[in-house]
Amino acid sequence: MADIQIRPLGGEEELATCARMMAASDPWITLGRGFEASYKSIADPIKEVYVALAGDEIAGFIILNMTGPFVGYIQSICVAPNQRGLGVGSQLVAFAEARIFKVTPNVFICVSSFNQNARHLYERLGYEFIGELRDYLVRGYSELLLRKTIGSLDEFHARQQAESPA
Ligand SMILES: CC(C)(COP(=O)(O)OP(=O)(O)OC[C@H]1O[C@@H](n2cnc3c(N)ncnc32)[C@H](O)[C@@H]1OP(=O)(O)O)[C@@H](O)C(=O)NCCC(=O)NCCS
């Protein structure tokens, strides 16, 4: 397991590093998302962005959307090519789950139909296939919506109320 620290994105320089990492990697290459679009999506103030640090290096990052109809949506996750397969992605997902499950019982994520390795990882981590958005980002490919849940919304809110001090 990689020895990493996870914390919020630090500033402009880190943002540019993450955008470069994203623009140079599939699925974003196939989806036609270059540096500028990647930068814009990471810089969006609505999103929460966390980086995984291996020493001083950014080993990966994760973008969360905590607003809108799919609260608890993992919008993007990217690990530096030389750090893949070492557990960084799994640790970033675990971090996101700890954050999201404090406020909602569902974590959502989309994976491109051609990204079999990532889909395999998410299913191993407990994500269930919900549905297929055909020709959603790019014609000819689908986005597959996955969900991990710890219960229904009514059970979750009842538990929260029971746990909150009177
Ligand atoms: C998918 C990704 C985030 C996983 O992070 P990671 O640190 O490599 O993952 P871990 O080491 O925790 O787990 C390894 C798992 O990732 C999968 N994986 C996906 N792409 C991989 C790659 N390029 N190299 C190694 N493993 C990869 C492996 O199949 C493995 O799954 P398994 O253990 O169920 O067989 C990372 O590989 C990545 O950034 N890939 C490119 C961007 C991407 O596809 N992002 C997801 C968009 S939905």
The ligand as an SDF file (V2000), in Angstrom:
LIG
                    3D

 48 50  0  0  0  0  0  0  0  0999 V2000
   -8.3540    4.0570  -12.0710 C   0  0  0  0  0  0  0  0  0  0  0  0
   -7.2890    4.6080  -11.1000 C   0  0  0  0  0  0  0  0  0  0  0  0
   -7.8300    5.8770  -10.4640 C   0  0  0  0  0  0  0  0  0  0  0  0
   -7.0680    3.5520  -10.0320 C   0  0  0  0  0  0  0  0  0  0  0  0
   -6.0700    4.0360   -9.1540 O   0  0  0  0  0  0  0  0  0  0  0  0
   -4.8650    3.0610   -8.6980 P   0  0  0  0  0  0  0  0  0  0  0  0
   -4.0920    3.7700   -7.6860 O   0  0  0  0  0  0  0  0  0  0  0  0
   -4.1640    2.5890   -9.9170 O   0  0  0  0  0  0  0  0  0  0  0  0
   -5.7320    1.8800   -8.0730 O   0  0  0  0  0  0  0  0  0  0  0  0
   -5.3180    0.8790   -6.8970 P   0  0  0  0  0  0  0  0  0  0  0  0
   -3.8470    0.6650   -6.9220 O   0  0  0  0  0  0  0  0  0  0  0  0
   -5.9390    1.3300   -5.6450 O   0  0  0  0  0  0  0  0  0  0  0  0
   -6.0830   -0.4060   -7.3510 O   0  0  0  0  0  0  0  0  0  0  0  0
   -5.6450   -1.0770   -8.5180 C   0  0  0  0  0  0  0  0  0  0  0  0
   -6.8480   -1.3240   -9.3520 C   0  0  0  0  0  0  0  0  0  0  0  0
   -7.0140   -0.2870  -10.3210 O   0  0  0  0  0  0  0  0  0  0  0  0
   -7.1460   -0.8660  -11.6150 C   0  0  0  0  0  0  0  0  0  0  0  0
   -6.4630   -0.0330  -12.5600 N   0  0  0  0  0  0  0  0  0  0  0  0
   -7.0940    0.7750  -13.4440 C   0  0  0  0  0  0  0  0  0  0  0  0
   -6.2210    1.3780  -14.2180 N   0  0  0  0  0  0  0  0  0  0  0  0
   -4.9760    0.9480  -13.8290 C   0  0  0  0  0  0  0  0  0  0  0  0
   -3.6540    1.2070  -14.2890 C   0  0  0  0  0  0  0  0  0  0  0  0
   -3.4410    2.0030  -15.3260 N   0  0  0  0  0  0  0  0  0  0  0  0
   -2.6210    0.6300  -13.6170 N   0  0  0  0  0  0  0  0  0  0  0  0
   -2.8450   -0.1970  -12.5690 C   0  0  0  0  0  0  0  0  0  0  0  0
   -4.0840   -0.4960  -12.1230 N   0  0  0  0  0  0  0  0  0  0  0  0
   -5.1360    0.0730  -12.7570 C   0  0  0  0  0  0  0  0  0  0  0  0
   -6.5430   -2.2520  -11.5360 C   0  0  0  0  0  0  0  0  0  0  0  0
   -7.2550   -3.0660  -12.4380 O   0  0  0  0  0  0  0  0  0  0  0  0
   -6.7490   -2.6370  -10.1020 C   0  0  0  0  0  0  0  0  0  0  0  0
   -8.0070   -3.2220   -9.9650 O   0  0  0  0  0  0  0  0  0  0  0  0
   -8.1390   -4.6320   -9.2310 P   0  0  0  0  0  0  0  0  0  0  0  0
   -7.2990   -4.5450   -7.9940 O   0  0  0  0  0  0  0  0  0  0  0  0
   -9.5910   -4.7540   -8.9580 O   0  0  0  0  0  0  0  0  0  0  0  0
   -7.6090   -5.5920  -10.2490 O   0  0  0  0  0  0  0  0  0  0  0  0
   -5.9460    4.9020  -11.8040 C   0  0  0  0  0  0  0  0  0  0  0  0
   -5.4560    3.7370  -12.3770 O   0  0  0  0  0  0  0  0  0  0  0  0
   -6.0380    5.9950  -12.8610 C   0  0  0  0  0  0  0  0  0  0  0  0
   -5.8250    7.1630  -12.5530 O   0  0  0  0  0  0  0  0  0  0  0  0
   -6.3270    5.6160  -14.0980 N   0  0  0  0  0  0  0  0  0  0  0  0
   -6.4520    6.6070  -15.1660 C   0  0  0  0  0  0  0  0  0  0  0  0
   -7.6080    7.5340  -14.9320 C   0  0  0  0  0  0  0  0  0  0  0  0
   -8.9270    6.8050  -14.7280 C   0  0  0  0  0  0  0  0  0  0  0  0
   -9.2310    5.8350  -15.3970 O   0  0  0  0  0  0  0  0  0  0  0  0
   -9.7150    7.3180  -13.7790 N   0  0  0  0  0  0  0  0  0  0  0  0
  -11.0050    6.7900  -13.4680 C   0  0  0  0  0  0  0  0  0  0  0  0
  -12.0350    7.5530  -14.2030 C   0  0  0  0  0  0  0  0  0  0  0  0
  -13.6500    6.9240  -13.7730 S   0  0  0  0  0  0  0  0  0  0  0  0
  1  2  1  0
  2  3  1  0
  2  4  1  0
  2 36  1  0
  4  5  1  0
  5  6  1  0
  6  7  2  0
  6  8  1  0
  6  9  1  0
  9 10  1  0
 10 11  2  0
 10 12  1  0
 10 13  1  0
 13 14  1  0
 14 15  1  0
 15 16  1  0
 15 30  1  0
 16 17  1  0
 17 18  1  0
 17 28  1  0
 18 19  1  0
 18 27  1  0
 19 20  2  0
 20 21  1  0
 21 22  1  0
 21 27  2  0
 22 23  1  0
 22 24  2  0
 24 25  1  0
 25 26  2  0
 26 27  1  0
 28 29  1  0
 28 30  1  0
 30 31  1  0
 31 32  1  0
 32 33  2  0
 32 34  1  0
 32 35  1  0
 36 37  1  0
 36 38  1  0
 38 39  2  0
 38 40  1  0
 40 41  1  0
 41 42  1  0
 42 43  1  0
 43 44  2  0
 43 45  1  0
 45 46  1  0
 46 47  1  0
 47 48  1  0
M  END
$$$$
